[in-house]
Amino acid sequence: MTALVLDTSVLIAIIEDEIGADAAIGRMLRASALFLSVVNLAELAGVLARAGRSPASAVALCAEMGVESVPFDERFAERVGALARLAVRPPLSLADRCCLVLASALNAPVLTGDRAWRVDPARFGEVGLTPAPVVEAFRP
């Protein structure tokens, strides 16, 4: 078993019972630990707030699921900024880049439902992101 970094799309799929939610839960259950960047946590809080729910419920949900939020510092900020140079279409959002940098820092795979992340791992080296994060998609 290995640790797993979660993208916000994973938690949204579970909350909304979207297609692939069962596969995401199954993958999470096989992980030794679950991590989420505080930027992704903020993104989740915003999604919940726009849906009329309490933003604080994002923190409660993560605690209930055993997901540890990881703070960012200047070192992470530099790596996230460098990742903005990666030319992919559509471009990676700030939260996407934070998730990928966290996965690289922890040397753990990242679980996402976002198809835009299907990037050749060698491309991450172009912007100095090593080790390249391993991206696992829970939706086809």
N, CA and C atoms as an extended XYZ file, in Angstrom:
420
Properties=species:S:1:pos:R:3:atomname:S:1:resname:S:1:resid:I:1 pbc="F F F"
N         0.835       -1.183        0.000 N   MET     1
C         0.000        0.000        0.000 CA  MET     1
C         0.879        1.246        0.000 C   MET     1
N         0.377        2.268       -0.662 N   THR     2
C         1.114        3.523       -0.756 CA  THR     2
C         0.180        4.687       -0.468 C   THR     2
N         0.768        5.813       -0.145 N   ALA     3
C        -0.014        7.022        0.076 CA  ALA     3
C        -0.623        7.480       -1.248 C   ALA     3
N        -1.647        8.313       -1.157 N   LEU     4
C        -2.349        8.780       -2.340 CA  LEU     4
C        -2.712       10.246       -2.142 C   LEU     4
N        -2.430       11.059       -3.144 N   VAL     5
C        -2.812       12.469       -3.132 CA  VAL     5
C        -4.122       12.589       -3.906 C   VAL     5
N        -5.059       13.339       -3.360 N   LEU     6
C        -6.377       13.482       -3.982 CA  LEU     6
C        -6.528       14.840       -4.640 C   LEU     6
N        -7.106       14.836       -5.819 N   ASP     7
C        -7.537       16.050       -6.474 CA  ASP     7
C        -8.940       16.375       -5.964 C   ASP     7
N        -9.316       17.622       -6.020 N   THR     8
C       -10.645       18.040       -5.572 CA  THR     8
C       -11.742       17.264       -6.291 C   THR     8
N       -11.533       16.917       -7.546 N   SER     9
C       -12.557       16.214       -8.324 CA  SER     9
C       -12.961       14.891       -7.683 C   SER     9
N       -12.048       14.273       -6.971 N   VAL    10
C       -12.346       13.007       -6.295 CA  VAL    10
C       -13.409       13.214       -5.223 C   VAL    10
N       -13.193       14.213       -4.386 N   LEU    11
C       -14.121       14.468       -3.292 CA  LEU    11
C       -15.464       14.971       -3.806 C   LEU    11
N       -15.445       15.788       -4.856 N   ILE    12
C       -16.704       16.253       -5.448 CA  ILE    12
C       -17.487       15.074       -6.013 C   ILE    12
N       -16.807       14.163       -6.692 N   ALA    13
C       -17.479       12.988       -7.252 CA  ALA    13
C       -18.132       12.165       -6.153 C   ALA    13
N       -17.455       12.031       -5.029 N   ILE    14
C       -18.011       11.255       -3.916 CA  ILE    14
C       -19.208       11.978       -3.315 C   ILE    14
N       -19.075       13.268       -3.062 N   ILE    15
C       -20.176       14.049       -2.476 CA  ILE    15
C       -21.403       14.024       -3.369 C   ILE    15
N       -21.191       14.188       -4.668 N   GLU    16
C       -22.297       14.274       -5.631 CA  GLU    16
C       -22.711       12.920       -6.199 C   GLU    16
N       -22.050       11.849       -5.749 N   ASP    17
C       -22.313       10.495       -6.244 CA  ASP    17
C       -22.260       10.439       -7.779 C   ASP    17
N       -21.182       11.020       -8.307 N   GLU    18
C       -20.983       11.065       -9.750 CA  GLU    18
C       -20.441        9.742      -10.273 C   GLU    18
N       -20.468        9.593      -11.598 N   ILE    19
C       -19.895        8.419      -12.241 CA  ILE    19
C       -18.427        8.308      -11.837 C   ILE    19
N       -18.026        7.128      -11.432 N   GLY    20
C       -16.653        6.886      -11.033 CA  GLY    20
C       -16.416        7.014       -9.536 C   GLY    20
N       -17.404        7.504       -8.790 N   ALA    21
C       -17.225        7.688       -7.344 CA  ALA    21
C       -16.875        6.370       -6.659 C   ALA    21
N       -17.535        5.287       -7.045 N   ASP    22
C       -17.236        3.985       -6.425 CA  ASP    22
C       -15.796        3.557       -6.709 C   ASP    22
N       -15.327        3.795       -7.927 N   ALA    23
C       -13.948        3.448       -8.270 CA  ALA    23
C       -12.976        4.303       -7.459 C   ALA    23
N       -13.305        5.573       -7.268 N   ALA    24
C       -12.441        6.455       -6.477 CA  ALA    24
C       -12.374        5.976       -5.032 C   ALA    24
N       -13.508        5.633       -4.470 N   ILE    25
C       -13.535        5.133       -3.090 CA  ILE    25
C       -12.723        3.850       -2.969 C   ILE    25
N       -12.884        2.955       -3.930 N   GLY    26
C       -12.117        1.715       -3.916 CA  GLY    26
C       -10.623        1.960       -3.932 C   GLY    26
N       -10.191        2.932       -4.745 N   ARG    27
C        -8.765        3.250       -4.808 CA  ARG    27
C        -8.286        3.878       -3.503 C   ARG    27
N        -9.113        4.716       -2.919 N   MET    28
C        -8.765        5.350       -1.649 CA  MET    28
C        -8.623        4.324       -0.534 C   MET    28
N        -9.456        3.320       -0.551 N   LEU    29
C        -9.406        2.286        0.485 CA  LEU    29
C        -8.123        1.465        0.410 C   LEU    29
N        -7.496        1.443       -0.758 N   ARG    30
C        -6.245        0.686       -0.922 CA  ARG    30
C        -5.012        1.519       -0.574 C   ARG    30
N        -5.213        2.776       -0.230 N   ALA    31
C        -4.085        3.657        0.087 CA  ALA    31
C        -3.719        3.554        1.562 C   ALA    31
N        -2.439        3.737        1.844 N   SER    32
C        -1.983        3.715        3.236 CA  SER    32
C        -2.256        5.034        3.937 C   SER    32
N        -2.347        6.119        3.174 N   ALA    33
C        -2.648        7.444        3.715 CA  ALA    33
C        -3.205        8.293        2.576 C   ALA    33
N        -4.030        9.267        2.930 N   LEU    34
C        -4.654       10.146        1.942 CA  LEU    34
C        -4.264       11.593        2.235 C   LEU    34
N        -3.869       12.324        1.181 N   PHE    35
C        -3.430       13.704        1.335 CA  PHE    35
C        -4.147       14.617        0.351 C   PHE    35
N        -4.317       15.867        0.765 N   LEU    36
C        -4.956       16.894       -0.052 CA  LEU    36
C        -4.248       18.210        0.259 C   LEU    36
N        -3.895       18.964       -0.762 N   SER    37
C        -3.270       20.258       -0.498 CA  SER    37
C        -4.314       21.210        0.085 C   SER    37
N        -3.862       22.179        0.886 N   VAL    38
C        -4.803       23.151        1.441 CA  VAL    38
C        -5.449       23.981        0.331 C   VAL    38
N        -4.777       24.123       -0.794 N   VAL    39
C        -5.366       24.839       -1.929 CA  VAL    39
C        -6.548       24.039       -2.477 C   VAL    39
N        -6.390       22.729       -2.580 N   ASN    40
C        -7.498       21.894       -3.028 CA  ASN    40
C        -8.625       21.883       -1.993 C   ASN    40
N        -8.267       21.938       -0.721 N   LEU    41
C        -9.273       22.028        0.334 CA  LEU    41
C       -10.071       23.325        0.191 C   LEU    41
N        -9.380       24.424       -0.098 N   ALA    42
C       -10.061       25.698       -0.318 CA  ALA    42
C       -10.971       25.628       -1.542 C   ALA    42
N       -10.509       24.940       -2.582 N   GLU    43
C       -11.332       24.773       -3.776 CA  GLU    43
C       -12.602       23.997       -3.430 C   GLU    43
N       -12.463       22.939       -2.653 N   LEU    44
C       -13.624       22.155       -2.240 CA  LEU    44
C       -14.580       23.000       -1.401 C   LEU    44
N       -14.038       23.802       -0.475 N   ALA    45
C       -14.874       24.677        0.352 CA  ALA    45
C       -15.662       25.650       -0.527 C   ALA    45
N       -15.028       26.154       -1.578 N   GLY    46
C       -15.710       27.057       -2.505 CA  GLY    46
C       -16.821       26.371       -3.278 C   GLY    46
N       -16.573       25.155       -3.720 N   VAL    47
C       -17.591       24.383       -4.439 CA  VAL    47
C       -18.803       24.156       -3.525 C   VAL    47
N       -18.529       23.797       -2.288 N   LEU    48
C       -19.624       23.558       -1.343 CA  LEU    48
C       -20.376       24.852       -1.040 C   LEU    48
N       -19.650       25.962       -0.885 N   ALA    49
C       -20.293       27.250       -0.606 CA  ALA    49
C       -21.211       27.666       -1.757 C   ALA    49
N       -20.736       27.483       -3.002 N   ARG    50
C       -21.563       27.829       -4.160 CA  ARG    50
C       -22.805       26.959       -4.256 C   ARG    50
N       -22.743       25.769       -3.664 N   ALA    51
C       -23.900       24.860       -3.665 CA  ALA    51
C       -24.812       25.104       -2.454 C   ALA    51
N       -24.507       26.159       -1.674 N   GLY    52
C       -25.341       26.496       -0.532 CA  GLY    52
C       -24.995       25.736        0.738 C   GLY    52
N       -23.885       25.044        0.729 N   ARG    53
C       -23.446       24.297        1.909 CA  ARG    53
C       -22.402       25.102        2.669 C   ARG    53
N       -22.160       24.700        3.885 N   SER    54
C       -21.155       25.366        4.708 CA  SER    54
C       -19.761       25.057        4.185 C   SER    54
N       -18.927       26.080        3.966 N   PRO    55
C       -17.549       25.811        3.562 CA  PRO    55
C       -16.794       24.981        4.603 C   PRO    55
N       -17.173       25.123        5.871 N   ALA    56
C       -16.521       24.351        6.934 CA  ALA    56
C       -16.776       22.855        6.775 C   ALA    56
N       -17.816       22.500        6.049 N   SER    57
C       -18.095       21.067        5.864 CA  SER    57
C       -17.000       20.382        5.047 C   SER    57
N       -16.218       21.159        4.291 N   ALA    58
C       -15.106       20.569        3.539 CA  ALA    58
C       -14.064       20.005        4.501 C   ALA    58
N       -13.761       20.769        5.542 N   VAL    59
C       -12.796       20.319        6.541 CA  VAL    59
C       -13.344       19.095        7.275 C   VAL    59
N       -14.618       19.144        7.633 N   ALA    60
C       -15.240       18.023        8.342 CA  ALA    60
C       -15.251       16.767        7.481 C   ALA    60
N       -15.563       16.921        6.203 N   LEU    61
C       -15.587       15.774        5.293 CA  LEU    61
C       -14.207       15.131        5.202 C   LEU    61
N       -13.180       15.946        5.047 N   CYS    62
C       -11.820       15.406        4.950 CA  CYS    62
C       -11.437       14.676        6.232 C   CYS    62
N       -11.779       15.251        7.370 N   ALA    63
C       -11.469       14.600        8.648 CA  ALA    63
C       -12.206       13.266        8.758 C   ALA    63
N       -13.454       13.257        8.335 N   GLU    64
C       -14.266       12.030        8.389 CA  GLU    64
C       -13.690       10.937        7.498 C   GLU    64
N       -13.107       11.330        6.371 N   MET    65
C       -12.560       10.366        5.421 CA  MET    65
C       -11.092       10.046        5.696 C   MET    65
N       -10.512       10.667        6.694 N   GLY    66
C        -9.104       10.409        7.015 CA  GLY    66
C        -8.131       11.055        6.055 C   GLY    66
N        -8.550       12.162        5.434 N   VAL    67
C        -7.705       12.876        4.482 CA  VAL    67
C        -6.952       13.968        5.229 C   VAL    67
N        -5.625       13.938        5.132 N   GLU    68
C        -4.792       14.936        5.798 CA  GLU    68
C        -4.527       16.092        4.841 C   GLU    68
N        -4.829       17.315        5.279 N   SER    69
C        -4.524       18.478        4.443 CA  SER    69
C        -3.077       18.903        4.697 C   SER    69
N        -2.403       19.264        3.616 N   VAL    70
C        -0.983       19.600        3.674 CA  VAL    70
C        -0.815       21.072        3.322 C   VAL    70
N        -0.199       21.863        4.238 N   PRO    71
C         0.022       23.284        3.949 CA  PRO    71
C         1.101       23.482        2.893 C   PRO    71
N         1.076       24.656        2.290 N   PHE    72
C         2.067       25.012        1.285 CA  PHE    72
C         2.986       26.080        1.834 C   PHE    72
N         4.228       26.075        1.372 N   ASP    73
C         5.194       27.084        1.764 CA  ASP    73
C         5.827       27.671        0.498 C   ASP    73
N         6.846       28.483        0.687 N   GLU    74
C         7.481       29.141       -0.458 CA  GLU    74
C         8.073       28.151       -1.453 C   GLU    74
N         8.638       27.050       -0.960 N   ARG    75
C         9.223       26.043       -1.852 CA  ARG    75
C         8.149       25.456       -2.772 C   ARG    75
N         6.993       25.152       -2.197 N   PHE    76
C         5.893       24.640       -3.011 CA  PHE    76
C         5.421       25.708       -3.997 C   PHE    76
N         5.347       26.946       -3.536 N   ALA    77
C         4.872       28.030       -4.404 CA  ALA    77
C         5.743       28.171       -5.644 C   ALA    77
N         7.050       28.062       -5.468 N   GLU    78
C         7.960       28.153       -6.617 CA  GLU    78
C         7.715       27.028       -7.606 C   GLU    78
N         7.532       25.824       -7.094 N   ARG    79
C         7.312       24.670       -7.979 CA  ARG    79
C         5.966       24.775       -8.696 C   ARG    79
N         4.947       25.268       -7.985 N   VAL    80
C         3.626       25.457       -8.599 CA  VAL    80
C         3.716       26.500       -9.704 C   VAL    80
N         4.449       27.582       -9.436 N   GLY    81
C         4.634       28.616      -10.447 CA  GLY    81
C         5.349       28.091      -11.675 C   GLY    81
N         6.391       27.298      -11.470 N   ALA    82
C         7.137       26.734      -12.604 CA  ALA    82
C         6.262       25.817      -13.452 C   ALA    82
N         5.356       25.123      -12.806 N   LEU    83
C         4.481       24.191      -13.525 CA  LEU    83
C         3.520       24.935      -14.459 C   LEU    83
N         3.307       26.226      -14.212 N   ALA    84
C         2.446       27.025      -15.093 CA  ALA    84
C         3.034       27.129      -16.501 C   ALA    84
N         4.341       26.911      -16.627 N   ARG    85
C         4.986       26.974      -17.951 CA  ARG    85
C         4.664       25.759      -18.814 C   ARG    85
N         4.138       24.708      -18.210 N   LEU    86
C         3.839       23.499      -18.972 CA  LEU    86
C         2.688       23.784      -19.935 C   LEU    86
N         2.969       23.686      -21.203 N   ALA    87
C         1.971       23.999      -22.227 CA  ALA    87
C         1.078       22.794      -22.479 C   ALA    87
N        -0.080       22.791      -21.840 N   VAL    88
C        -1.078       21.753      -22.080 CA  VAL    88
C        -2.408       22.453      -22.325 C   VAL    88
N        -3.279       21.784      -23.039 N   ARG    89
C        -4.612       22.311      -23.332 CA  ARG    89
C        -5.653       21.335      -22.840 C   ARG    89
N        -6.594       21.773      -22.022 N   PRO    90
C        -6.655       23.096      -21.409 CA  PRO    90
C        -5.552       23.255      -20.378 C   PRO    90
N        -5.218       24.501      -20.033 N   PRO    91
C        -4.146       24.716      -19.055 CA  PRO    91
C        -4.530       24.166      -17.685 C   PRO    91
N        -3.527       23.805      -16.905 N   LEU    92
C        -3.771       23.310      -15.555 CA  LEU    92
C        -4.109       24.481      -14.640 C   LEU    92
N        -5.139       24.316      -13.826 N   SER    93
C        -5.527       25.366      -12.886 CA  SER    93
C        -4.518       25.443      -11.741 C   SER    93
N        -4.624       26.477      -10.932 N   LEU    94
C        -3.765       26.608       -9.765 CA  LEU    94
C        -3.922       25.392       -8.850 C   LEU    94
N        -5.163       25.002       -8.571 N   ALA    95
C        -5.397       23.841       -7.697 CA  ALA    95
C        -4.834       22.561       -8.314 C   ALA    95
N        -4.970       22.410       -9.631 N   ASP    96
C        -4.398       21.236      -10.311 CA  ASP    96
C        -2.891       21.190      -10.103 C   ASP    96
N        -2.241       22.330      -10.312 N   ARG    97
C        -0.783       22.394      -10.175 CA  ARG    97
C        -0.350       22.135       -8.736 C   ARG    97
N        -1.111       22.640       -7.774 N   CYS    98
C        -0.788       22.388       -6.361 CA  CYS    98
C        -0.882       20.903       -6.050 C   CYS    98
N        -1.882       20.255       -6.583 N   CYS    99
C        -2.060       18.822       -6.370 CA  CYS    99
C        -0.897       18.036       -6.970 C   CYS    99
N        -0.495       18.383       -8.169 N   LEU   100
C         0.607       17.688       -8.832 CA  LEU   100
C         1.930       17.904       -8.107 C   LEU   100
N         2.169       19.114       -7.624 N   VAL   101
C         3.405       19.396       -6.890 CA  VAL   101
C         3.425       18.625       -5.572 C   VAL   101
N         2.290       18.556       -4.898 N   LEU   102
C         2.227       17.784       -3.660 CA  LEU   102
C         2.527       16.312       -3.930 C   LEU   102
N         1.960       15.768       -4.993 N   ALA   103
C         2.218       14.363       -5.346 CA  ALA   103
C         3.697       14.141       -5.615 C   ALA   103
N         4.316       15.081       -6.312 N   SER   104
C         5.742       14.967       -6.589 CA  SER   104
C         6.543       15.026       -5.290 C   SER   104
N         6.197       15.965       -4.417 N   ALA   105
C         6.927       16.126       -3.155 CA  ALA   105
C         6.812       14.892       -2.267 C   ALA   105
N         5.647       14.254       -2.273 N   LEU   106
C         5.433       13.064       -1.452 CA  LEU   106
C         5.834       11.783       -2.177 C   LEU   106
N         6.165       11.928       -3.476 N   ASN   107
C         6.463       10.771       -4.321 CA  ASN   107
C         5.329        9.751       -4.228 C   ASN   107
N         4.121       10.283       -4.353 N   ALA   108
C         2.902        9.471       -4.260 CA  ALA   108
C         2.056        9.714       -5.504 C   ALA   108
N         1.289        8.722       -5.926 N   PRO   109
C         0.397        8.951       -7.065 CA  PRO   109
C        -0.717        9.923       -6.691 C   PRO   109
N        -1.274       10.539       -7.704 N   VAL   110
C        -2.392       11.465       -7.513 CA  VAL   110
C        -3.618       10.898       -8.221 C   VAL   110
N        -4.755       10.939       -7.538 N   LEU   111
C        -6.011       10.446       -8.099 CA  LEU   111
C        -6.851       11.635       -8.525 C   LEU   111
N        -7.344       11.595       -9.761 N   THR   112
C        -8.140       12.689      -10.311 CA  THR   112
C        -9.213       12.150      -11.244 C   THR   112
N       -10.218       12.963      -11.461 N   GLY   113
C       -11.225       12.669      -12.472 CA  GLY   113
C       -11.047       13.568      -13.678 C   GLY   113
N       -10.012       14.382      -13.668 N   ASP   114
C        -9.771       15.378      -14.701 CA  ASP   114
C        -8.978       14.779      -15.853 C   ASP   114
N        -9.583       14.705      -17.009 N   ARG   115
C        -8.917       14.114      -18.174 CA  ARG   115
C        -7.781       14.982      -18.718 C   ARG   115
N        -7.796       16.279      -18.391 N   ALA   116
C        -6.761       17.186      -18.902 CA  ALA   116
C        -5.391       16.848      -18.349 C   ALA   116
N        -5.342       16.047      -17.299 N   TRP   117
C        -4.071       15.712      -16.674 CA  TRP   117
C        -3.340       14.598      -17.403 C   TRP   117
N        -3.864       14.106      -18.461 N   ARG   118
C        -3.210       13.015      -19.188 CA  ARG   118
C        -2.043       13.593      -19.980 C   ARG   118
N        -0.986       13.861      -19.246 N   VAL   119
C         0.223       14.486      -19.790 CA  VAL   119
C         1.342       13.451      -19.742 C   VAL   119
N         2.135       13.413      -20.794 N   ASP   120
C         3.308       12.540      -20.801 CA  ASP   120
C         4.165       12.891      -19.587 C   ASP   120
N         4.449       11.910      -18.708 N   PRO   121
C         5.227       12.208      -17.495 CA  PRO   121
C         6.564       12.879      -17.766 C   PRO   121
N         7.175       12.631      -18.907 N   ALA   122
C         8.451       13.259      -19.236 CA  ALA   122
C         8.314       14.775      -19.346 C   ALA   122
N         7.103       15.247      -19.660 N   ARG   123
C         6.870       16.686      -19.794 CA  ARG   123
C         7.067       17.421      -18.478 C   ARG   123
N         6.799       16.748      -17.349 N   PHE   124
C         6.959       17.407      -16.061 CA  PHE   124
C         8.418       17.783      -15.821 C   PHE   124
N         9.322       16.961      -16.324 N   GLY   125
C        10.749       17.257      -16.193 CA  GLY   125
C        11.147       18.524      -16.934 C   GLY   125
N        10.400       18.876      -17.989 N   GLU   126
C        10.678       20.093      -18.755 CA  GLU   126
C        10.600       21.343      -17.885 C   GLU   126
N         9.783       21.290      -16.840 N   VAL   127
C         9.615       22.455      -15.960 CA  VAL   127
C        10.213       22.201      -14.579 C   VAL   127
N        11.045       21.152      -14.484 N   GLY   128
C        11.770       20.883      -13.249 CA  GLY   128
C        10.991       20.167      -12.173 C   GLY   128
N         9.863       19.583      -12.518 N   LEU   129
C         9.072       18.861      -11.520 CA  LEU   129
C         9.510       17.399      -11.499 C   LEU   129
N        10.370       17.079      -10.540 N   THR   130
C        10.842       15.715      -10.382 CA  THR   130
C        10.751       15.327       -8.913 C   THR   130
N        10.395       14.089       -8.611 N   PRO   131
C         9.992       13.095       -9.599 CA  PRO   131
C         8.657       13.463      -10.230 C   PRO   131
N         8.457       12.999      -11.449 N   ALA   132
C         7.200       13.264      -12.149 CA  ALA   132
C         6.070       12.577      -11.408 C   ALA   132
N         4.976       13.286      -11.165 N   PRO   133
C         3.852       12.654      -10.477 CA  PRO   133
C         3.197       11.593      -11.355 C   PRO   133
N         2.770       10.524      -10.716 N   VAL   134
C         2.030        9.470      -11.401 CA  VAL   134
C         0.548        9.818      -11.266 C   VAL   134
N        -0.127        9.976      -12.387 N   VAL   135
C        -1.519       10.388      -12.381 CA  VAL   135
C        -2.401        9.168      -12.634 C   VAL   135
N        -3.354        8.940      -11.747 N   GLU   136
C        -4.335        7.863      -11.890 CA  GLU   136
C        -5.704        8.513      -12.062 C   GLU   136
N        -6.430        8.103      -13.084 N   ALA   137
C        -7.778        8.635      -13.319 CA  ALA   137
C        -8.809        7.608      -12.845 C   ALA   137
N        -9.827        8.077      -12.148 N   PHE   138
C       -10.873        7.161      -11.704 CA  PHE   138
C       -12.047        7.118      -12.663 C   PHE   138
N       -12.031        7.981      -13.661 N   ARG   139
C       -13.055        7.965      -14.710 CA  ARG   139
C       -12.371        7.667      -16.028 C   ARG   139
N       -13.053        6.929      -16.889 N   PRO   140
C       -12.433        6.620      -18.188 CA  PRO   140
C       -12.302        7.847      -19.074 C   PRO   140
